[in-house]
Amino acid sequence: MGSARNPAPAEADPAPAVAANDLRARVIEQSPAVFITLVSVLIGLVLSDLVTEARSRMHLWPLDAFAVRTWGQLAANGISALSVWVVLAHLGVARRRAPHVTESLSAFGPPLMLLAATGMVGRPEIWPWFYGASLYLAVSAVSDTVQVRLTMDQPGGQRFARLAHPLGHLSICYVGAPAYAAAGVLDQHGLLPYWAEIAMVFVPLPTASALVWMFFRDWRAALEDG
Protein backbone atom coordinates (compact mmCIF):
# COMPACT_ATOMS: atom_id res chain seq x y z
CA MET A 1 0.00 0.00 0.00
CA GLY A 2 1.49 3.29 -1.04
CA SER A 3 2.04 6.00 1.54
CA ALA A 4 -0.41 8.93 1.51
CA ARG A 5 0.93 12.11 0.06
CA ASN A 6 1.59 14.98 2.49
CA PRO A 7 -0.80 17.85 1.75
CA ALA A 8 0.89 20.93 0.32
CA PRO A 9 1.14 23.80 2.85
CA ALA A 10 -1.35 26.56 2.26
CA GLU A 11 0.21 29.71 0.84
CA ALA A 12 0.13 32.78 3.09
CA ASP A 13 -2.32 35.44 2.00
CA PRO A 14 -0.24 38.51 0.99
CA ALA A 15 -3.22 40.87 1.17
CA PRO A 16 -2.80 41.96 4.84
CA ALA A 17 0.89 42.78 4.34
CA VAL A 18 0.16 44.72 1.17
CA ALA A 19 -2.63 46.64 2.90
CA ALA A 20 -0.34 47.45 5.83
CA ASN A 21 2.37 48.74 3.51
CA ASP A 22 -0.16 50.83 1.59
CA LEU A 23 -1.47 52.32 4.85
CA ARG A 24 2.04 53.17 6.04
CA ALA A 25 2.85 54.77 2.69
CA ARG A 26 -0.33 56.90 2.83
CA VAL A 27 0.44 58.05 6.38
CA ILE A 28 4.00 59.01 5.47
CA GLU A 29 2.81 60.80 2.34
CA GLN A 30 0.18 62.83 4.19
CA SER A 31 2.16 63.63 7.36
CA PRO A 32 4.07 66.64 5.89
CA ALA A 33 0.80 68.35 4.91
CA VAL A 34 -0.69 67.70 8.36
CA PHE A 35 2.43 69.04 10.09
CA ILE A 36 2.61 72.16 7.93
CA THR A 37 -1.08 72.83 8.59
CA LEU A 38 -0.45 72.58 12.34
CA VAL A 39 2.50 74.98 12.17
CA SER A 40 0.56 77.40 9.95
CA VAL A 41 -2.39 77.47 12.36
CA LEU A 42 -0.09 78.12 15.33
CA ILE A 43 1.78 80.94 13.59
CA GLY A 44 -1.51 82.39 12.34
CA LEU A 45 -2.74 82.45 15.92
CA VAL A 46 0.43 84.27 17.02
CA LEU A 47 0.08 86.94 14.32
CA SER A 48 -3.64 87.35 14.96
CA ASP A 49 -3.07 87.82 18.69
CA LEU A 50 -0.29 90.31 17.97
CA VAL A 51 -2.59 92.44 15.79
CA THR A 52 -5.43 92.24 18.33
CA GLU A 53 -3.18 93.33 21.19
CA ALA A 54 -1.70 96.16 19.12
CA ARG A 55 -5.13 97.56 18.29
CA SER A 56 -6.56 97.24 21.76
CA ARG A 57 -3.90 98.56 24.13
CA MET A 58 -0.61 99.58 22.52
CA HIS A 59 0.59 103.16 22.09
CA LEU A 60 1.64 103.41 18.44
CA TRP A 61 0.91 107.06 17.62
CA PRO A 62 2.11 109.82 17.89
CA LEU A 63 5.54 108.46 17.04
CA ASP A 64 7.48 109.28 20.18
CA ALA A 65 10.33 107.22 21.66
CA PHE A 66 7.98 104.86 23.46
CA ALA A 67 5.94 104.26 20.28
CA VAL A 68 9.12 103.55 18.30
CA ARG A 69 10.13 100.95 20.87
CA THR A 70 6.67 99.37 20.70
CA TRP A 71 6.78 99.26 16.89
CA GLY A 72 10.16 97.54 17.17
CA GLN A 73 8.75 94.91 19.52
CA LEU A 74 5.82 94.28 17.17
CA ALA A 75 8.14 93.93 14.19
CA ALA A 76 10.49 91.65 16.14
CA ASN A 77 7.68 89.32 17.22
CA GLY A 78 6.20 89.30 13.73
CA ILE A 79 9.41 88.47 11.89
CA SER A 80 10.25 85.86 14.53
CA ALA A 81 6.90 84.16 13.88
CA LEU A 82 7.55 84.14 10.14
CA SER A 83 11.05 82.69 10.60
CA VAL A 84 9.61 79.91 12.79
CA TRP A 85 7.13 79.06 10.05
CA VAL A 86 9.83 79.00 7.37
CA VAL A 87 12.13 76.68 9.32
CA LEU A 88 9.53 74.24 10.65
CA ALA A 89 7.47 74.08 7.46
CA HIS A 90 10.45 73.40 5.20
CA LEU A 91 11.81 70.76 7.55
CA GLY A 92 8.36 69.16 7.44
CA VAL A 93 8.37 69.20 3.64
CA ALA A 94 11.68 67.33 3.62
CA ARG A 95 10.48 64.54 5.93
CA ARG A 96 9.24 61.24 4.58
CA ARG A 97 8.99 59.10 7.67
CA ALA A 98 6.35 57.84 10.07
CA PRO A 99 5.22 60.69 12.37
CA HIS A 100 6.61 60.84 15.90
CA VAL A 101 5.01 62.47 18.92
CA THR A 102 8.03 64.72 19.49
CA GLU A 103 7.51 66.11 15.99
CA SER A 104 4.23 67.75 17.00
CA LEU A 105 5.19 68.57 20.59
CA SER A 106 8.37 70.38 19.63
CA ALA A 107 6.46 72.40 17.01
CA PHE A 108 4.32 73.95 19.78
CA GLY A 109 7.28 75.42 21.69
CA PRO A 110 8.31 78.52 19.70
CA PRO A 111 4.75 79.67 18.85
CA LEU A 112 3.67 79.35 22.49
CA MET A 113 6.69 81.41 23.58
CA LEU A 114 5.76 84.09 21.04
CA LEU A 115 2.16 84.09 22.28
CA ALA A 116 3.41 84.67 25.82
CA ALA A 117 5.79 87.40 24.61
CA THR A 118 2.91 89.26 22.96
CA GLY A 119 1.59 90.16 26.40
CA MET A 120 4.94 91.83 27.16
CA VAL A 121 4.93 94.08 24.08
CA GLY A 122 4.23 97.78 24.61
CA ARG A 123 4.63 97.75 28.39
CA PRO A 124 6.52 100.51 30.24
CA GLU A 125 9.04 97.97 31.58
CA ILE A 126 10.82 96.18 28.76
CA TRP A 127 12.94 93.74 30.76
CA PRO A 128 10.15 91.08 30.84
CA TRP A 129 10.16 91.18 27.02
CA PHE A 130 13.94 90.67 27.01
CA TYR A 131 13.54 87.62 29.24
CA GLY A 132 10.77 86.36 26.97
CA ALA A 133 12.99 86.82 23.92
CA SER A 134 15.78 84.87 25.62
CA LEU A 135 13.44 82.02 26.51
CA TYR A 136 11.94 82.02 23.02
CA LEU A 137 15.38 81.69 21.42
CA ALA A 138 16.37 78.88 23.79
CA VAL A 139 13.15 76.97 23.11
CA SER A 140 13.54 77.59 19.37
CA ALA A 141 17.05 76.12 19.43
CA VAL A 142 15.76 72.97 21.13
CA SER A 143 12.75 72.67 18.83
CA ASP A 144 14.87 73.25 15.74
CA THR A 145 17.39 70.62 16.82
CA VAL A 146 14.65 68.06 17.47
CA GLN A 147 13.06 68.75 14.08
CA VAL A 148 16.40 68.43 12.28
CA ARG A 149 17.14 65.13 14.05
CA LEU A 150 13.74 63.77 13.01
CA THR A 151 14.41 64.86 9.44
CA MET A 152 17.76 63.08 9.54
CA ASP A 153 16.09 59.89 10.79
CA GLN A 154 14.99 58.68 7.36
CA PRO A 155 16.65 57.09 4.34
CA GLY A 156 19.11 59.63 2.95
CA GLY A 157 18.41 61.96 5.85
CA GLN A 158 22.02 62.34 6.95
CA ARG A 159 22.46 64.98 4.28
CA PHE A 160 20.48 67.33 6.57
CA ALA A 161 23.11 67.06 9.32
CA ARG A 162 24.56 70.38 8.14
CA LEU A 163 21.42 72.08 9.51
CA ALA A 164 22.44 71.08 13.04
CA HIS A 165 25.92 72.60 12.77
CA PRO A 166 26.49 75.04 15.67
CA LEU A 167 27.90 77.64 13.26
CA GLY A 168 24.87 77.45 10.99
CA HIS A 169 21.52 79.17 11.43
CA LEU A 170 21.28 77.94 15.03
CA SER A 171 24.24 80.13 15.98
CA ILE A 172 21.87 83.11 16.06
CA CYS A 173 19.81 81.39 18.77
CA TYR A 174 22.92 80.35 20.69
CA VAL A 175 24.21 83.93 20.76
CA GLY A 176 20.86 85.68 21.10
CA ALA A 177 19.49 83.74 24.09
CA PRO A 178 22.22 84.78 26.57
CA ALA A 179 22.44 88.27 25.07
CA TYR A 180 18.76 88.97 25.72
CA ALA A 181 18.97 87.39 29.17
CA ALA A 182 21.85 89.75 30.00
CA ALA A 183 19.89 92.71 28.61
CA GLY A 184 16.96 91.73 30.82
CA VAL A 185 19.13 91.64 33.94
CA LEU A 186 20.73 95.01 33.14
CA ASP A 187 17.42 96.67 32.34
CA GLN A 188 15.74 95.26 35.44
CA HIS A 189 18.43 96.96 37.55
CA GLY A 190 18.24 100.22 35.58
CA LEU A 191 21.67 99.78 33.98
CA LEU A 192 20.60 99.60 30.33
CA PRO A 193 20.31 103.00 28.60
CA TYR A 194 17.24 103.73 26.52
CA TRP A 195 19.17 103.79 23.24
CA ALA A 196 20.41 100.26 24.02
CA GLU A 197 16.82 99.15 24.64
CA ILE A 198 15.83 100.46 21.21
CA ALA A 199 18.82 98.74 19.60
CA MET A 200 18.02 95.38 21.23
CA VAL A 201 14.39 95.68 20.16
CA PHE A 202 15.29 96.14 16.49
CA VAL A 203 18.10 93.56 16.41
CA PRO A 204 15.73 90.65 15.53
CA LEU A 205 14.89 92.24 12.17
CA PRO A 206 18.32 91.63 10.60
CA THR A 207 19.16 88.55 12.69
CA ALA A 208 15.91 86.72 11.91
CA SER A 209 16.40 87.53 8.23
CA ALA A 210 19.94 86.18 8.45
CA LEU A 211 18.70 83.02 10.17
CA VAL A 212 16.22 82.36 7.37
CA TRP A 213 18.89 82.97 4.73
CA MET A 214 21.38 80.65 6.45
CA PHE A 215 18.72 77.98 6.88
CA PHE A 216 17.71 78.10 3.22
CA ARG A 217 21.35 77.98 2.15
CA ASP A 218 21.98 74.75 4.05
CA TRP A 219 18.53 73.28 3.33
CA ARG A 220 18.93 73.71 -0.43
CA ALA A 221 22.49 72.38 -0.28
CA ALA A 222 21.21 69.29 1.55
CA LEU A 223 18.54 68.68 -1.10
CA GLU A 224 21.08 69.04 -3.91
CA ASP A 225 23.65 66.81 -2.20
CA GLY A 226 23.68 63.66 -4.31
C-alpha atoms as one frame of an Amber mdcrd trajectory, in Angstrom:
protein
   0.000   0.000   0.000   1.495   3.289  -1.042   2.044   5.998   1.536  -0.405
   8.927   1.510   0.933  12.114   0.061   1.586  14.977   2.489  -0.800  17.849
   1.753   0.895  20.928   0.317   1.135  23.801   2.849  -1.351  26.559   2.255
   0.214  29.710   0.836   0.126  32.778   3.094  -2.317  35.439   1.999  -0.243
  38.505   0.994  -3.218  40.866   1.169  -2.803  41.964   4.841   0.895  42.783
   4.340   0.159  44.718   1.170  -2.631  46.636   2.903  -0.342  47.454   5.834
   2.369  48.738   3.509  -0.162  50.828   1.592  -1.468  52.324   4.848   2.039
  53.173   6.038   2.848  54.770   2.689  -0.330  56.900   2.825   0.438  58.048
   6.379   4.000  59.008   5.471   2.814  60.795   2.337   0.175  62.830   4.194
   2.159  63.634   7.357   4.068  66.638   5.894   0.799  68.347   4.911  -0.693
  67.700   8.356   2.428  69.035  10.087   2.613  72.164   7.933  -1.079  72.828
   8.590  -0.445  72.581  12.338   2.499  74.982  12.166   0.557  77.402   9.948
  -2.392  77.468  12.359  -0.088  78.119  15.335   1.779  80.938  13.590  -1.506
  82.393  12.337  -2.736  82.454  15.924   0.431  84.274  17.020   0.083  86.937
  14.321  -3.642  87.350  14.961  -3.072  87.824  18.693  -0.287  90.309  17.971
  -2.586  92.437  15.791  -5.425  92.240  18.331  -3.181  93.335  21.194  -1.696
  96.160  19.120  -5.130  97.556  18.285  -6.562  97.242  21.758  -3.902  98.557
  24.133  -0.605  99.583  22.518   0.585 103.159  22.094   1.645 103.405  18.436
   0.908 107.061  17.615   2.110 109.824  17.885   5.536 108.462  17.035   7.475
 109.276  20.182  10.325 107.221  21.656   7.982 104.855  23.461   5.943 104.263
  20.283   9.124 103.554  18.304  10.131 100.949  20.869   6.675  99.366  20.696
   6.782  99.262  16.890  10.155  97.543  17.171   8.754  94.911  19.520   5.822
  94.280  17.174   8.145  93.930  14.188  10.487  91.649  16.140   7.683  89.322
  17.220   6.202  89.304  13.733   9.412  88.466  11.894  10.253  85.858  14.531
   6.905  84.160  13.876   7.553  84.136  10.135  11.049  82.690  10.602   9.614
  79.910  12.790   7.129  79.058  10.052   9.831  78.996   7.373  12.128  76.677
   9.319   9.525  74.244  10.651   7.473  74.082   7.458  10.452  73.403   5.205
  11.811  70.757   7.553   8.360  69.159   7.442   8.374  69.197   3.638  11.678
  67.327   3.621  10.480  64.540   5.930   9.236  61.236   4.577   8.985  59.099
   7.668   6.354  57.842  10.074   5.225  60.692  12.374   6.612  60.842  15.902
   5.006  62.474  18.918   8.032  64.724  19.494   7.515  66.113  15.990   4.234
  67.754  17.000   5.189  68.566  20.587   8.370  70.383  19.626   6.459  72.399
  17.014   4.321  73.953  19.781   7.281  75.421  21.692   8.311  78.523  19.697
   4.745  79.669  18.849   3.673  79.355  22.491   6.690  81.413  23.579   5.755
  84.090  21.037   2.163  84.093  22.283   3.415  84.671  25.818   5.791  87.395
  24.612   2.906  89.261  22.960   1.587  90.163  26.398   4.935  91.832  27.160
   4.935  94.080  24.083   4.227  97.785  24.613   4.630  97.749  28.391   6.525
 100.508  30.237   9.045  97.966  31.577  10.821  96.178  28.761  12.935  93.736
  30.761  10.149  91.076  30.837  10.159  91.177  27.015  13.939  90.669  27.014
  13.542  87.617  29.239  10.766  86.363  26.974  12.994  86.818  23.920  15.777
  84.867  25.618  13.445  82.022  26.514  11.944  82.020  23.019  15.384  81.686
  21.420  16.368  78.876  23.790  13.152  76.970  23.107  13.539  77.588  19.371
  17.051  76.118  19.428  15.763  72.966  21.134  12.745  72.669  18.830  14.871
  73.252  15.738  17.393  70.616  16.818  14.653  68.055  17.466  13.062  68.749
  14.082  16.400  68.428  12.280  17.145  65.125  14.046  13.745  63.765  13.007
  14.413  64.863   9.438  17.764  63.079   9.536  16.092  59.888  10.794  14.989
  58.677   7.360  16.653  57.088   4.343  19.109  59.632   2.953  18.408  61.964
   5.853  22.024  62.338   6.953  22.458  64.984   4.284  20.477  67.327   6.565
  23.115  67.062   9.315  24.556  70.384   8.141  21.417  72.077   9.511  22.437
  71.076  13.037  25.922  72.598  12.773  26.494  75.040  15.667  27.902  77.635
  13.259  24.871  77.445  10.992  21.524  79.173  11.428  21.282  77.941  15.034
  24.245  80.129  15.982  21.873  83.109  16.057  19.810  81.389  18.768  22.923
  80.355  20.692  24.210  83.929  20.758  20.861  85.677  21.099  19.485  83.744
  24.088  22.222  84.777  26.574  22.441  88.265  25.070  18.759  88.970  25.719
  18.972  87.390  29.171  21.850  89.753  29.999  19.890  92.708  28.615  16.958
  91.729  30.822  19.131  91.635  33.937  20.732  95.005  33.137  17.420  96.673
  32.340  15.742  95.256  35.440  18.427  96.963  37.545  18.243 100.222  35.585
  21.669  99.776  33.983  20.601  99.604  30.326  20.314 103.002  28.598  17.241
 103.735  26.517  19.172 103.786  23.235  20.407 100.264  24.019  16.825  99.148
  24.640  15.830 100.464  21.211  18.821  98.735  19.605  18.025  95.381  21.229
  14.391  95.682  20.160  15.291  96.145  16.492  18.104  93.555  16.408  15.727
  90.654  15.529  14.887  92.243  12.168  18.321  91.634  10.602  19.155  88.554
  12.686  15.905  86.720  11.914  16.396  87.526   8.234  19.945  86.179   8.450
  18.695  83.023  10.172  16.217  82.357   7.366  18.892  82.969   4.728  21.376
  80.647   6.453  18.719  77.978   6.885  17.707  78.105   3.222  21.348  77.984
   2.150  21.982  74.747   4.049  18.533  73.285   3.326  18.933  73.712  -0.429
  22.489  72.378  -0.275  21.209  69.292   1.548  18.541  68.676  -1.099  21.078
  69.041  -3.915  23.646  66.810  -2.202  23.679  63.660  -4.313
